[in-house]
């Protein structure tokens, strides 16, 4: 066992790594979708004329961005049992925590996108009798989303790396797979190299795709 090189180690334990890749990607994708939806709501609330709604949104964003993700995951996982008396599923706990964390960052991305749109468009639409809700939904948001898509792509790349923290509560992601291989093969170092290379391949590929997408958007503009 101790004489296995990195390639042999991956081949022998590929089932663990492949499962880890699938869990990591699913967790990242679902967290981004849910987080983006919540983030859109938070950004609109923060820009609301209601001081109360704006305060609630701002407070949530600052608290979430000001605390470590690992603490948030632990709070959701262990807090669910304290509050309800029922232990929440590990994957679901990580999904909730990462989605709530992602929402805070996406809210700021969307807010900056909305504020980048010329205010004259809002004034023009209102002069035409279009309500503020319709203006936001049909005029401002479509343009803002186009502007922030690259930033959302970068958030997805960051989220993939942050999912590694989910292994602390036993989610069978890539980091958890490396722990299993470490204990089974008695090799503390090589399993981590495999995980590092795998994360790099995934994030590097996504980064190149995001770059290609940005160039396409620039050409369309």
N, C-alpha and C positions, 0 to 999 in steps of 0.2 A: 504493500500500500504506500509506504513512504517513498518508494522509488518512482511513482507515477509522475510524469511530467504534466504540464498544463493541458496539453491537447488530450492526452490519455485520461486525465482527470475529468475533463469536460465530457468526453465520450462516455465514460463509465457512469457519470452522474447527470447526464443530459436531461433526464426526465425531471429532476428537481429544478434545473436551471430553466428549462422550457416552461414549466409551470410558473416559476417565478417571473419570467418575462411576461407571460399572459396576465398574471395577477397585477403586475406593475402597470402594464399598459391599460388594463381595464380600470384600475383604480384612478389612474391619471386622467383618462378620458371622461369617466363619469364625474369626477371631481371638477373638471373644467366646465362641463356642461351645466352642472348644478350651480357651481360657483359663479359662472358667467350670468346665469339667470338671476341669482340673488344679488350679484354685483350691479346689474342693471337697475334693479329696484332700489338698491341702496344709493346709487349715484343720483337717481331722480329725486329720492327723498332728501339727499344732501343739498340739492339745488332748489329744493322746494321753498316757497315763500313762507311756509310755516316754520317758525323758529323751533318749535317743539320737535317736529319731524326731522329737521336739519340737525338738531342737537343729538337726537337718538342715533341717527345714521353716522354722524361724525364720531360720537363716543364709541360706537361699535367698531368702526374702522380703526380708530386709534388704539383701542384695547387689544384687538386681534393682531394688529401689526406690531404692537409693542410687547407681545408675549411669545415665547418659543413654541414652535409647532409641536414639539414632543410633549410639552406641558398640556397643550390643547387636546391632543390625542388621549393622553392619560386621563384628563378630566372627563372626556366623553365616555371612555371605556369604563373607568371605575365609578364615575359619577352616575352612570345609568343604573348601576346596581344599588348605589346608595339611595337614589331617588325612587326607583320603581321596585327594587328588590329582585329584579330579573337581570341576569348578565346579558348584555347586548352582544350580538355576533361581532367577532373581531373585525371582519372586513367592513361591516356596516359602520362600526365605530370609527374606523379610519376614514371611511368615505365621508361621514358626517363632518368630522374634524377638518379634513383637508378641504372639503367643499366650503365650509364656513371660513376657513383661512383664505382660500382662493377668492372668495366673494369680496373680502376687504380690499385685496390688491386690484381685482378687476374693477371694483367700484371706482377707484382712483383713476384707472386707465380710461374708463368710459367717461368719467367726469371731465377729464382733460380733453377727451375727444369732442364732447358736447361743447365745451367752452372754446374749442378751436374754430367752431363754425361762426361765421360772421353774424353778428347780432342783427344786421340789417335784414337778413332773411326772415328772422322772427318778426321783426317789425312790419315787413312787407306782407307776410302771411296774415298777421293780425289785422292789417288795414283792409285786407280782402274779406274779412269776416270769418276767417278760419280760427277755431278755438285753440287755446294753448295746448290742450291734449292732442288735437289733431296735428298741430304744428310740430309738436315733439315726435309724434309717431310716424308721420308721413314725410316730414321735411328734414328735421334735425337729426334724428337717430340714424336713418339710412346713410347719411353723409358721415356721421361720426363713426359708425361701425366700420365703414370702408377705411377710415383713417387709422383706426386702432387695431385692425386685423393683424398686422405684423406684431404689435405689442402683445396681443392675445396669444399669438403663436409662441413668442418668447416665454410667456407665462406658462404655457403648456410644457415647454422644455424644462423650465425650472421646477414645475410640479412633478415631472417624472423623477427628478433627483430627490425631491422632498419625500416621495413615497417610501424611500428607504427607511424612514423613521418608523413606518408602520410595523416593521419587524419587531419593534420593542414590545408590542402587545401580542405578537405571535401571528401576524398576517403573513401568509406564505409567499412573500414577494421575493425579489432577487437577493436581498440581503439575508432574508431568512433561509433561503436555499444555500447560501454560502456557509451559514452556521451549521446546517445539517451536514454538508460535505466536510466541513472542518472536523466535526466530531466523528464522522464515519471513516474518513481517510487519515486522520491524525496529522493532517497538514494544515497549519494555521495560516500560511501565506498564499499559496497558489490559488485556493478558492476565491480569495479576495481579488487577485489579479484578474481572474475570469469575470467576476462581477464588474470590476472597474472597466474592463475592455467592453463588456456588453453595454453598460450604461453609456460609454463614450460612443459606441457605434449607433445606438438609438438616438442620442441627443445630437450627434454630429449630422446624421442623416436628416433629422427634423430641421436642424438649423439651416442646412443647405436648401431644403424644400421651402422654408420660410423666406430665405434670400431670393430664391427663384420667384416666389409669389410676389415679393415686394417689387422686383424688377418688372413683373407683368403689370402690376398696379401703376407703376411709374409710367410705363408705356401707354397705358390706357388714359392716364391723365394728360 
